[in-house]
Amino acid sequence: MNASEESAKKVEVRAPMSGVFYTKPSPDEPAYVAVGDTVKKKQILALLETMKVFQKVKCPTNGKIVEIIAEDETPLKDNDLMFVIEKV
């Protein structure tokens, strides 16, 4: 597989708006996903809090989590990269 085919299989998940990024539903629960996890389209990947409202970040495709870019409990700007997913 060449480099362009490889990059075509990768999907970037970006922040739909500014807010605080959370990897888990609450501090005492496990993260929604980890690197290496297989994910399904519309599966919850994380939460984004904007003005005390939590938005669910959902997976755009079936695949595998290759990279988690954003750090838990950090502020993100609109369009910041959060995850890289490899399509399967």
Secondary structure by P-SEA (a helix, b strand, c coil): ccaaaaaaabbbbccccbbbbbcccccccccccccccccccccccbbbbcccbbbbbcccccccccccccccccccccccccbbbbcc
